[in-house]
Amino acid sequence: MGSPDIALLIAVLVALLTLGPRIQTGQHHGKELLRKLTSESFEPIANVLVILAAAGGLSGVLRDSGAAQATVSLALGAHMPPLVLAWVLAAVVRISMGSATVAMAVASAILAPMAGQIGVRPELLVLATGTGSLILSHVNDPGFWMIQSFFKLEVKETLATWSVLETVLSVAGLGTTLLLAAVLR
């Protein structure tokens, strides 16, 4: 019952049971209205839930297969600083998968077990992971197509502007994170 998932489920069920009968509209009431409200509340977040579930699945596969630990061991053996490792992991996943959300989730899942043992502030690991996940938005990124569509750009123009901007933000973010790490020592 102390698990966050179970606690949230219990809270939702209690809210549905206690507040549900009190909610009324002109057309719907009772169970009908609760069903309608519940289904409508999931629509806006459905895509995010699917992306996060896929990222969690990929993270689990990487962890259970030993690929995550092998990657971390290889990087630590190469004496790569932990912040650069977090940035590189997120950047590699972002470039290969296209999604910044998946990149952050996968890199975080790989690094989380060792976050307290590598001697770096967790806040800085979050910044390094987040900035790594911004790098090189390209054709397998839904955000790339959204920008291309909103601004009515050609693919070539979107690559020359949006992709370059995201890469500059990513590299500048890594630089700023490393600078913060040096200052906060």
Order of alpha helices (4+ residues) and beta strands (2+ residues): alpha-alpha-alpha-alpha-alpha-alpha-alpha-alpha-alpha-alpha
